Amino acid sequence: MSMPVLTKTLRDHRAGIIGWCVAIGLLAVMDLAVFPTVQRMSGQMQDLLKSYPEALKAMFGLGSDFGTGPGYLDSEFFSFLGPLVVLAAGIGFGAGATAAEEERGTIDWLMSAPLSRGRVIVEKALGVLLAVLATSAVLTVALLIGSPAAGLGLGTAGILAATVSLTLLGWAFASVSVMVGAVTGHRWIATGAAVALGLGGFLLTSLARIVPDLESWRWLSPFTWYASGDALAGRLHAGYLAALALTTVVALAVAGLAFQHRDLGT
């Protein structure tokens, strides 16, 4: 079946998609290349980590297993840097899915095509999800190839579990930005709302490790559902993954309803 809006969306964003894919691939390769040095200095690294404030270690996932492959990759990449790249890409693409057309004044041209509003938003959203998936796919390939060479000792199951979790996290935030953009018609509002949600969730998950009063609220954060450390060990939490998937579905459903029934800016 022809999907012209999806095709146009991917074509319009091809430079950005390629850029984010290259960025996450290079970051992964850089971290893999550094690991042998970190492993040789693991004793010194552990002594250094002991001097770090607990809040700092909690925020950036610096654990006592930093000298192991899974512990290192979780601390150096999956706890902060990986989500930062994937969320930045997903939120950026998602915020402009429909709002960019309204801000440019091209929404009338898009609506003049013999396509329903529902189909337009579905294809736009699918383009955003595929863009996020592309970055995760590049990361997966880089880790599958580079992990044995760097001696991380990561199994295929752990790599796939971690990248699947990261993809679902990226989809959830990208979908929220699509939703806010469809509701408001403003790209900067969609970006700000998704970034605020991401920052709030990251801080809640991080600080709940050291602030007992926040522990009971930790489950509200998408970063808790992400559970990168467990994923790298090959342990996927079905409930957490379902929560990320449900967030994506609900956000896109709201986006579809808003886009179909709101007066669009021209």
C-alpha positions as CSV (number, residue, x, y, z in Angstrom):
1,M,0.0,0.0,0.0
2,S,1.3,3.4,-0.9
3,M,2.1,5.6,2.1
4,P,3.0,9.0,0.6
5,V,3.1,11.0,3.8
6,L,5.4,8.5,5.4
7,T,7.7,8.5,2.4
8,K,7.8,12.3,2.4
9,T,8.4,12.4,6.2
10,L,11.4,10.1,6.0
11,R,12.7,11.9,2.9
12,D,12.4,15.3,4.6
13,H,14.2,14.1,7.7
14,R,16.8,11.9,6.0
15,A,19.7,14.2,6.9
16,G,18.6,14.3,10.6
17,I,18.1,10.6,10.7
18,I,21.5,9.9,9.2
19,G,23.1,12.4,11.6
20,W,21.6,10.9,14.7
21,C,22.5,7.4,13.5
22,V,26.1,8.4,12.9
23,A,26.3,10.2,16.3
24,I,25.0,7.2,18.3
25,G,27.2,4.8,16.4
26,L,30.3,6.9,17.0
27,L,29.5,7.3,20.7
28,A,29.1,3.6,21.1
29,V,32.4,2.8,19.3
30,M,34.2,5.4,21.4
31,D,32.9,3.8,24.7
32,L,33.8,0.3,23.4
33,A,37.3,1.5,22.5
34,V,37.9,2.9,26.0
35,F,36.7,-0.1,27.9
36,P,40.0,-2.2,27.8
37,T,41.8,0.8,29.4
38,V,39.1,1.1,32.1
39,Q,39.2,-2.6,32.8
40,R,43.0,-2.5,33.3
41,M,42.5,0.4,35.7
42,S,39.4,-1.0,37.4
43,G,41.0,-1.0,40.9
44,Q,41.9,2.7,40.7
45,M,38.5,3.5,39.2
46,Q,36.7,1.8,42.1
47,D,38.8,3.8,44.6
48,L,38.0,7.0,42.7
49,L,34.3,6.2,42.6
50,K,34.2,5.7,46.4
51,S,35.1,9.4,46.8
52,Y,32.2,10.5,44.6
53,P,29.0,11.8,46.3
54,E,26.2,9.3,46.5
55,A,23.9,11.7,44.7
56,L,26.3,12.0,41.7
57,K,26.7,8.2,41.5
58,A,23.0,7.6,41.6
59,M,22.3,10.3,39.0
60,F,24.7,8.8,36.5
61,G,24.4,5.2,37.4
62,L,28.0,4.8,38.6
63,G,27.9,1.4,40.3
64,S,30.4,-0.8,42.0
65,D,30.6,-3.1,38.9
66,F,32.1,-0.4,36.7
67,G,35.0,-2.6,35.8
68,T,32.7,-5.3,34.2
69,G,31.4,-5.1,30.7
70,P,27.7,-4.8,31.6
71,G,28.4,-2.4,34.5
72,Y,30.6,-0.2,32.4
73,L,28.3,0.0,29.4
74,D,25.3,0.8,31.7
75,S,27.1,3.5,33.5
76,E,28.9,5.1,30.5
77,F,26.2,4.7,27.9
78,F,22.8,3.3,28.7
79,S,22.1,5.2,31.9
80,F,22.5,8.6,30.4
81,L,24.3,9.2,27.1
82,G,22.3,6.6,25.0
83,P,18.9,7.8,26.3
84,L,20.0,11.4,25.7
85,V,20.7,10.8,22.1
86,V,17.6,8.7,21.4
87,L,15.3,11.0,23.2
88,A,16.8,14.1,21.5
89,A,16.2,12.6,18.1
90,G,12.7,11.3,19.0
91,I,11.5,14.5,20.6
92,G,12.9,16.6,17.8
93,F,11.2,14.6,15.1
94,G,8.0,14.1,17.0
95,A,7.6,17.7,17.9
96,G,7.6,18.7,14.3
97,A,5.5,15.8,13.0
98,T,2.4,18.0,12.4
99,A,3.3,21.2,14.3
100,A,6.0,22.0,11.8
101,E,3.5,21.9,8.9
102,E,1.3,24.3,10.8
103,E,4.1,26.7,11.7
104,R,5.3,26.8,8.0
105,G,1.7,27.3,6.8
106,T,1.9,24.2,4.6
107,I,-0.8,22.3,6.5
108,D,-3.5,23.3,3.9
109,W,-1.4,21.8,1.1
110,L,-1.1,18.6,3.1
111,M,-4.8,18.5,3.8
112,S,-5.7,19.1,0.2
113,A,-4.3,15.6,-0.7
114,P,-7.0,12.9,-0.9
115,L,-6.0,11.5,2.5
116,S,-8.0,11.6,5.7
117,R,-6.6,13.4,8.8
118,G,-6.4,10.1,10.5
119,R,-4.2,8.6,7.8
120,V,-2.0,11.7,7.8
121,I,-1.3,11.5,11.5
122,V,-0.7,7.8,11.4
123,E,1.9,8.1,8.7
124,K,3.5,11.1,10.3
125,A,3.8,9.2,13.6
126,L,5.1,6.1,11.9
127,G,7.8,8.1,10.3
128,V,8.9,9.4,13.8
129,L,8.9,5.9,15.2
130,L,10.9,4.6,12.3
131,A,13.5,7.4,12.8
132,V,13.9,6.4,16.5
133,L,14.1,2.7,15.5
134,A,16.9,3.6,13.0
135,T,19.1,5.1,15.7
136,S,18.6,2.0,17.9
137,A,19.3,-0.3,15.1
138,V,22.6,1.3,14.4
139,L,23.5,1.1,18.1
140,T,22.5,-2.6,18.1
141,V,24.8,-3.4,15.2
142,A,27.7,-1.4,16.7
143,L,27.4,-3.3,20.0
144,L,27.0,-6.7,18.5
145,I,30.1,-6.2,16.4
146,G,32.2,-4.2,18.8
147,S,31.4,-5.9,22.1
148,P,33.4,-9.1,21.5
149,A,36.4,-7.1,20.1
150,A,36.4,-4.8,23.2
151,G,36.0,-7.8,25.6
152,L,32.9,-6.6,27.3
153,G,31.5,-10.1,27.7
154,L,28.0,-9.1,26.7
155,G,25.8,-11.7,25.3
156,T,23.5,-11.1,22.3
157,A,20.4,-11.4,24.6
158,G,21.7,-8.6,26.8
159,I,22.5,-6.3,23.9
160,L,19.1,-6.9,22.3
161,A,17.2,-6.5,25.6
162,A,19.0,-3.2,26.3
163,T,18.4,-1.7,22.9
164,V,14.7,-2.9,22.8
165,S,14.2,-1.1,26.1
166,L,16.0,2.0,24.8
167,T,13.8,2.0,21.7
168,L,10.6,1.8,23.7
169,L,11.8,4.6,25.9
170,G,12.5,6.7,22.8
171,W,9.2,5.8,21.3
172,A,7.3,6.9,24.5
173,F,8.9,10.3,24.6
174,A,8.7,10.8,20.8
175,S,5.0,10.0,21.0
176,V,4.4,12.5,23.8
177,S,6.0,15.2,21.6
178,V,3.8,14.2,18.7
179,M,0.8,14.4,20.9
180,V,1.5,17.8,22.3
181,G,2.4,19.1,18.9
182,A,-0.9,17.8,17.5
183,V,-2.9,19.3,20.5
184,T,-1.2,22.7,20.4
185,G,0.1,23.2,16.9
186,H,3.3,24.6,18.3
187,R,6.6,22.8,17.9
188,W,8.4,24.6,20.8
189,I,5.6,23.7,23.2
190,A,5.8,20.0,22.2
191,T,9.6,20.0,22.6
192,G,9.4,21.8,26.0
193,A,6.8,19.5,27.4
194,A,8.6,16.3,26.3
195,V,12.0,17.6,27.6
196,A,10.4,18.6,30.9
197,L,8.9,15.1,31.3
198,G,12.2,13.5,30.4
199,L,14.2,15.6,32.9
200,G,11.6,15.1,35.6
201,G,11.6,11.4,35.1
202,F,15.3,11.1,35.1
203,L,15.7,13.1,38.3
204,L,12.9,11.1,40.0
205,T,14.5,7.8,39.1
206,S,18.0,8.9,40.1
207,L,17.1,10.7,43.4
208,A,14.8,8.0,44.5
209,R,17.8,5.7,45.0
210,I,19.1,8.0,47.8
211,V,16.0,9.8,49.0
212,P,13.7,7.3,50.8
213,D,10.7,9.6,50.6
214,L,10.8,9.4,46.8
215,E,11.2,5.6,46.6
216,S,7.4,5.0,46.6
217,W,7.0,7.4,43.6
218,R,9.8,6.0,41.5
219,W,7.5,3.7,39.5
220,L,5.9,6.8,37.9
221,S,9.1,7.6,35.9
222,P,9.6,6.2,32.4
223,F,13.3,5.9,33.3
224,T,12.4,3.4,36.0
225,W,10.5,1.4,33.4
226,Y,13.5,1.5,31.2
227,A,15.7,-0.5,33.7
228,S,18.8,-0.5,31.5
229,G,21.0,-2.3,34.0
230,D,18.6,-5.3,34.2
231,A,18.2,-5.3,30.4
232,L,21.9,-5.6,29.9
233,A,21.9,-8.6,32.1
234,G,19.3,-10.1,29.8
235,R,16.4,-9.5,32.2
236,L,13.4,-7.8,30.7
237,H,10.5,-6.6,32.9
238,A,7.3,-7.3,31.0
239,G,5.3,-4.8,33.1
240,Y,7.8,-2.0,32.6
241,L,8.0,-2.6,28.8
242,A,4.2,-2.8,28.7
243,A,4.1,0.6,30.4
244,L,6.4,2.2,27.9
245,A,4.4,0.6,25.0
246,L,1.1,1.8,26.5
247,T,2.4,5.3,26.9
248,T,3.3,5.3,23.2
249,V,-0.1,3.9,22.2
250,V,-2.1,6.3,24.4
251,A,-0.1,9.4,23.4
252,L,-0.5,8.6,19.7
253,A,-4.2,7.9,20.1
254,V,-4.7,11.3,21.8
255,A,-2.6,12.9,19.0
256,G,-4.9,11.3,16.4
257,L,-8.0,12.6,18.1
258,A,-6.7,16.1,18.5
259,F,-5.4,16.3,14.9
260,Q,-8.8,15.1,13.5
261,H,-11.0,17.5,15.5
262,R,-8.9,20.6,16.1
263,D,-9.0,23.7,13.8
264,L,-5.6,23.6,12.2
265,G,-3.4,26.7,11.9
266,T,-2.5,27.8,8.4
